[in-house]
């Protein structure tokens, strides 16, 4: 490997880290938007109060909840550009032509929308702008080599997901007044948008990890894989918790249970129709737009019980990890889960303060990323043979030598 190639890989790793950090910041901004209840502060898309998104006057931008929603849109655009560049970098010369074709298709589609009339003007300019960025990125770095292994494929998946995520965010605004099976369509899209954002963050974190120096080295052998199924189980539980949390947050009903560790003064609250009606009469949340339901109370209790199960599962990961590095990772993960639990309690005690609730979302995202990376490490490494052969070589090493 030449010095220039090593330097290029180092810069690729740094850029992938920047993209992952930018995505984490985007998750935090999205959490602020939901926590403040300002998802519709800018009621149109892809324009912002009729303006091009990037030309919205500062006098409007700094007004009320518009600041959080508009900043979220601008940050999302920045992350989208970073992902396009990352896709081009990972794919090397082979990514040039596909990006040019995709960009041209988007430009032509944008021009077609412009011809449909004034109602489609904003969407046309927006799509044509995206196509222009994709084409521009496709034309640079003509000589860079593709990243090794599956990294180019992961880059294309990230490229597709970031486009889908942007579309979902916009449709949430456009279709907010719609209804599906008695549920507000904007709510369903918001839940899906939030969960897909967590998966997208995990993906770019995996790309950043796989472009690092550690991944390029031969996989180390470990003592035992005992903790691997528990890492997988805990990671799945974290994502289920994120899904439940997104569902509760996008119901826009405030706190379904206002006390902790009890629930309406009991270990398990009364969820009958009469009791729920009394809860709604006694609520003091001035920001609650919707009455709570028995389903939401049950969902909150499920969230609490799963938190205990998750804490126990990650503790098992710590106890069953035999190798120093993986044990340290499991301990760090356990620390994140404890912080997450504390922030969850603080969210209730603070009457769902926006900054506390957002911190709860961000730490949850970090917990999910930690679990995904832990699983990745476990599935890459192989178990060290317990019975060494002659000269200290393991049985599998000797077998490979004989076969050679």
Secondary structure, 3 states (H helix, E strand, C coil): CCHHHHHHHHHHHHHHHHHHHHHHHHHHHHHHHHHHCCCCCCCCCCCECCECHHHCCHHHHCCCCHHHHHHHHHHHHHHHHHHHHHHHHHHCCHHHHHHHHHHHHHHHHHHHHHCCCHHHHHHHHHHHHHHHHHHHHHCCCCCCCCCCCCHHHHHHHHHHHHHHHHHHHHHHHHCCCCEECCEEHHHHHHHHHHHHHHHHHHHHHHHHHHCCHHHHCCCCEECCCCCHHHHHHHHHHHHHHHHHHHHHHCCCCCCCCCCCCCECCECCCCCCHHHHHHHHHHCCCCCCCCCCCHHHHHHHHHHHHHHHHHHHHHHHHHHHCCCHHHHHHHHHHHHHHHHHHHHHHHHHHCCCCHHHHHHHHHHHHHHHHHHHHHHHHHHHCEECCCCECHHHCEHHHHHHHHHC
